[in-house]
Amino acid sequence: MKIGIVGLPNVGKSTLFNALTKSSTAMAANYPFCTIDPNVGIVEVPDSRLKKLEELVKPEKVIPAVVEFVDIAGLVKGASEGEGLGNQFLSHIREVDAIGQVLRIFQDENVIHVHGDVDAKRDLEIIETELILADLQTIQKRLAKAKNDMKSGDKNKVAYANLIELIEKNLQEGKKVRDIELSEDQLGLISDLHLLTAKPFLYILNAGEENLSNIDVEKVTKDLGLKSSNMIVPICAKIEEELITFNDEEAKDFLKDLGIEESGLNCLIRSAYETLGLMTYFTAGVKEVRAWTIHKGDTAPKAAGVIHTDFEKNFIRAEVISYQDFVASGSELAAKEKGLLRLEGKDYIVKDGDIMHFRHSS
């Protein structure tokens, strides 16, 4: 999973990126375009179940699932026309699975805002307008070709041209592709265009330490003109930066003193999983305990394919124990003896937390 961290200059993207990745990779400074080339950081997905499995299995190593964060240069008004870093910026966004849009709501006269004052709704509209305009350019180029191709009378080509025309009309009206009611088949037809606004969006509110614990997400959603289904993650980049210096116990106490239940990183990754429809299954053996990321609704062969494509192709069946049954039993052997290990076939829909072993032909 790759999440692009985007936003206007000086909203705290690079500070947030450094905190999330526990590094100082991204330069954070008080001027626009401090980040030019995208910084990439790999972050472990926090999952307390891994620790419990480690205690029970005592493997040689534990491998968590990971998220890749990409800190992309600040966007400015006119980026779709080449302003600022323009096309270079937009090309980096095309490569991510989801867009984490950082909106500044903290007040700090020492950190210059590119538009002179703090206004999250205006910033959101600037960013999304530029992404819509960039998509509109892409769609209009394709539409010219699609209209030419439909002259053949081929019904598939006619349907495709009508689809492209529908998307153009909605983009012209200021709608993101993701907000247009399109079928899975239609989305598949336009997947090669890598449209920016077809990607899932997360809205990351970069707040001040003094107001992080009392943000009314419902009110902010309304104020920003977003839908209730939109994922909003309040976070304080400065707090996340401080957390890097603490061990787990100190971090827990620090957050408790601030009236915060969990770190912004945990909230952000959990929200990203939810937005992208992801979940985790495990493999557990003496060599390694490992978390694997798949999509909700994936079948056992699809889950096996995440480990190796041959496992999916040559799938026979899966041995499955639920996480709860594994922990309650204390070991795989004990779970087997209690009849809690199941053999599942190609149609089995994997559940979050399943502990699996795949049988396949060579």
C-alpha positions in Angstrom: 0.0 0.0 0.0 1.4 3.4 -1.1 0.0 6.6 0.3 0.9 10.0 -1.2 1.1 12.8 1.4 0.0 15.9 -0.5 -1.0 19.5 0.3 -0.1 23.1 -0.2 3.4 24.3 0.8 4.0 24.8 4.5 1.1 22.8 5.9 3.4 20.4 7.7 3.7 17.5 5.2 7.4 16.9 5.6 7.3 17.2 9.4 4.5 14.7 9.4 6.4 12.4 7.0 9.5 12.5 9.2 7.4 11.7 12.3 5.5 8.8 10.6 8.7 7.3 9.3 10.8 8.1 12.4 13.4 9.7 10.3 14.7 13.1 9.1 14.6 12.1 5.4 12.3 15.0 4.3 13.6 18.5 4.8 11.1 20.6 6.7 11.6 24.3 6.4 9.6 27.5 6.4 9.4 28.1 2.7 7.6 26.6 -0.3 9.0 23.7 -2.3 11.3 22.6 0.4 10.5 19.1 -0.8 11.3 18.7 -4.5 11.8 15.0 -5.2 9.4 12.7 -3.4 10.7 11.1 -0.2 9.7 7.5 0.4 9.4 5.9 3.8 8.4 2.4 4.8 6.3 2.2 8.0 5.3 -0.9 10.0 1.5 -1.4 10.4 0.8 -1.4 14.2 -0.9 -4.7 15.1 -1.0 -6.0 18.7 -2.0 -9.5 17.4 1.6 -9.9 16.0 3.1 -9.5 19.5 0.7 -12.1 20.9 1.5 -14.6 18.1 5.2 -14.0 18.7 4.8 -14.9 22.4 3.0 -18.1 21.6 5.0 -19.3 18.5 8.4 -18.0 19.5 9.5 -17.7 15.8 13.0 -16.8 14.6 11.6 -13.5 13.2 8.5 -11.4 13.0 7.6 -9.5 9.8 4.8 -6.9 10.1 2.8 -5.6 7.2 4.0 -2.3 5.9 2.7 0.9 4.4 4.8 3.1 2.0 4.4 6.8 2.6 5.5 9.2 -0.2 6.1 12.8 0.7 5.3 14.8 -2.5 6.3 18.4 -3.2 3.8 21.1 -2.2 1.0 21.8 -4.7 0.2 25.3 -5.7 -2.7 26.9 -7.6 -2.0 26.5 -11.3 -0.1 23.2 -10.9 -2.3 21.6 -13.7 -0.9 24.3 -16.0 2.7 23.7 -14.9 2.9 26.2 -12.0 5.3 25.4 -9.2 6.5 21.9 -9.8 3.4 21.3 -11.9 3.5 18.1 -14.0 6.4 16.6 -12.0 4.2 16.8 -8.8 1.2 15.3 -10.6 3.1 12.4 -12.1 4.3 11.4 -8.6 0.6 11.3 -7.3 -0.3 8.9 -10.2 1.9 6.2 -8.7 0.2 6.0 -5.2 -2.8 3.9 -4.1 -4.4 6.6 -2.0 -4.0 10.3 -1.5 -3.5 11.6 2.1 -4.4 15.3 1.8 -2.8 17.4 4.6 -4.9 20.4 5.7 -3.4 22.8 8.1 -5.6 24.0 10.9 -2.9 25.0 13.4 -2.1 28.7 13.9 1.6 29.7 14.0 2.7 33.1 12.9 6.3 31.8 12.5 5.2 29.3 9.8 4.3 31.3 6.7 1.2 30.1 4.8 1.5 30.4 1.1 -1.8 32.3 0.9 -1.2 34.4 4.0 -3.7 32.9 6.4 -5.0 29.5 7.6 -8.2 28.4 5.7 -8.5 24.6 5.4 -11.6 24.7 3.1 -9.9 27.1 0.7 -6.7 24.9 0.7 -8.8 21.7 0.1 -10.6 23.4 -2.9 -7.3 24.5 -4.4 -5.8 21.1 -4.2 -8.9 19.2 -5.5 -9.5 21.7 -8.3 -5.9 21.2 -9.6 -6.3 17.4 -9.5 -9.7 17.7 -11.3 -8.1 20.0 -14.0 -5.3 17.6 -14.5 -7.8 14.7 -14.9 -9.8 16.8 -17.3 -6.7 17.3 -19.5 -6.1 13.5 -19.5 -9.8 12.7 -20.3 -10.0 15.3 -23.1 -7.0 13.8 -24.9 -8.6 10.4 -24.7 -12.0 11.6 -25.7 -10.7 12.9 -29.0 -9.3 9.4 -29.9 -12.4 7.7 -28.5 -14.8 9.8 -30.7 -12.7 9.0 -33.7 -12.7 5.2 -32.9 -16.5 5.1 -32.4 -17.1 6.0 -36.0 -16.4 2.4 -36.8 -19.8 1.6 -35.3 -18.3 -1.0 -32.9 -20.7 -1.1 -29.9 -17.9 -1.4 -27.4 -16.1 1.6 -28.8 -19.3 3.6 -28.8 -19.9 2.7 -25.2 -16.3 3.6 -24.3 -16.6 7.0 -26.0 -19.9 7.7 -24.1 -18.2 6.7 -20.8 -15.3 9.1 -21.4 -17.8 11.8 -22.4 -19.7 11.2 -19.1 -16.5 11.5 -17.1 -15.5 14.7 -18.9 -19.0 16.3 -18.2 -18.7 15.5 -14.5 -15.1 16.8 -14.2 -16.3 20.0 -15.9 -18.9 20.3 -13.2 -16.1 20.1 -10.5 -16.8 16.4 -9.5 -14.0 14.0 -8.7 -14.0 10.8 -10.7 -14.5 8.9 -7.4 -17.8 10.7 -6.8 -19.2 9.6 -10.2 -21.4 6.5 -10.0 -19.4 4.1 -12.2 -19.6 0.3 -12.2 -16.5 -1.9 -11.5 -16.4 -2.7 -15.3 -16.4 1.0 -16.2 -13.7 1.7 -13.7 -11.7 -1.1 -15.2 -12.0 0.5 -18.7 -10.4 3.7 -17.4 -7.8 2.2 -15.1 -5.0 2.7 -17.7 -5.6 6.5 -17.5 -4.4 6.6 -13.8 -6.8 9.4 -13.0 -5.9 11.3 -9.9 -9.4 11.9 -8.5 -10.3 8.2 -9.0 -8.1 7.4 -6.1 -9.4 7.1 -2.5 -8.8 10.3 -0.4 -7.9 10.7 3.2 -8.1 14.1 4.8 -5.3 14.6 7.4 -6.0 17.6 9.7 -2.7 18.9 11.0 -3.8 20.5 14.3 -2.0 22.3 17.1 -1.2 20.4 20.3 -3.7 22.6 22.2 -6.7 21.6 20.2 -6.0 18.1 18.9 -8.0 16.2 21.6 -11.2 18.3 21.2 -11.6 18.4 17.4 -15.3 17.9 16.4 -14.8 15.7 13.3 -18.5 15.9 12.4 -18.4 19.7 12.4 -15.1 19.8 10.5 -16.6 17.5 7.9 -19.5 19.8 7.4 -17.3 23.0 7.4 -15.1 21.5 4.7 -18.1 20.5 2.6 -17.2 16.8 2.7 -19.5 13.8 3.0 -19.9 11.9 6.2 -18.3 8.9 4.4 -15.1 10.8 3.9 -12.3 9.7 6.2 -10.9 12.5 8.3 -7.8 12.0 10.5 -6.9 14.7 13.1 -3.2 14.6 13.8 -0.5 16.9 15.2 2.7 16.5 13.3 4.6 18.2 16.2 3.3 15.6 18.7 4.2 12.7 16.3 7.7 14.2 16.0 8.1 14.2 19.8 6.8 10.6 20.1 9.9 9.4 18.1 12.1 10.1 21.1 10.0 7.9 23.5 9.8 4.2 24.1 6.4 2.5 24.0 5.5 3.1 27.7 6.7 6.7 27.7 4.7 7.3 24.5 1.6 5.9 26.1 1.9 8.1 29.1 2.7 11.2 27.0 -0.5 10.7 24.9 -2.6 10.0 28.0 -1.4 13.3 29.5 -2.6 15.0 26.4 -6.0 13.3 26.5 -5.2 11.3 23.3 -6.0 7.6 23.1 -3.6 6.6 20.3 -0.9 8.0 18.0 -1.7 9.8 14.8 0.2 7.1 12.9 -2.1 4.3 14.2 -5.2 6.4 13.3 -3.8 7.2 9.9 -2.9 3.6 9.0 -6.2 2.2 10.3 -8.1 4.9 8.3 -6.0 4.0 5.2 -6.9 0.3 5.6 -10.6 1.2 5.9 -10.5 3.6 2.9 -8.8 1.1 0.7 -10.8 -1.9 2.0 -7.8 -3.7 3.3 -7.3 -6.3 6.1 -4.6 -8.7 7.5 -4.1 -12.4 7.6 -1.2 -14.2 9.2 1.2 -17.1 8.6 2.7 -18.4 11.8 5.6 -20.9 12.1 8.9 -21.3 13.9 10.8 -19.7 11.0 8.6 -16.6 11.0 5.3 -15.0 12.0 4.2 -12.7 9.3 1.3 -10.3 8.6 0.0 -10.1 5.0 -2.2 -7.4 3.6 -5.1 -8.3 1.3 -8.4 -6.8 0.2 -11.6 -7.5 2.1 -13.5 -10.1 0.1 -10.4 -11.8 -1.3 -10.6 -15.6 -1.6 -8.1 -18.1 -0.2 -6.2 -18.5 -3.6 -6.0 -14.6 -3.9 -4.6 -14.4 -0.4 -2.1 -17.2 -1.3 -1.0 -15.2 -4.4 0.2 -12.3 -2.2 2.9 -14.7 -0.9 3.7 -16.1 -4.4 1.8 -16.0 -7.7 2.5 -19.8 -8.1 0.6 -20.4 -4.8 -2.5 -18.8 -6.3 -2.1 -20.6 -9.7 -1.5 -24.1 -8.1 -3.8 -23.6 -5.0 -5.2 -26.9 -3.6 -6.6 -25.8 -0.2 -5.9 -23.7 2.9 -5.5 -24.7 6.5 -7.2 -22.0 8.5 -7.4 -21.2 12.2 -9.1 -18.0 13.4 -6.8 -15.7 15.5 -9.2 -16.0 18.5 -9.1 -19.8 18.3 -5.3 -19.9 17.9 -4.8 -17.6 21.0 -7.4 -19.4 23.1 -5.8 -22.8 22.3 -2.2 -21.5 22.8 -0.7 -23.2 19.8 -1.4 -24.6 16.3 -1.2 -28.2 17.6 -3.7 -27.5 20.4 -6.1 -25.9 18.0 -5.9 -28.9 15.7 -6.5 -31.3 18.6 -9.7 -29.2 19.5 -10.9 -29.5 15.9 -10.5 -25.7 15.4 -8.3 -26.1 12.2 -10.4 -26.0 9.1 -9.6 -27.1 5.5 -11.0 -24.5 3.1 -11.2 -24.5 -0.7 -11.0 -22.0 -3.5 -14.3 -20.2 -2.7 -13.4 -19.5 0.9 -13.5 -15.7 1.7 -10.6 -14.9 4.0 -11.5 -13.2 7.3 -9.4 -10.6 9.1 -6.9 -12.2 11.5 -7.1 -15.7 9.9 -3.9 -17.7 10.4 -3.3 -19.7 7.2 -1.2 -22.3 5.7 -1.5 -23.0 2.0 -1.3 -26.4 0.2 -0.4 -26.2 -3.4 0.9 -28.3 -6.2 4.5 -27.7 -7.4 
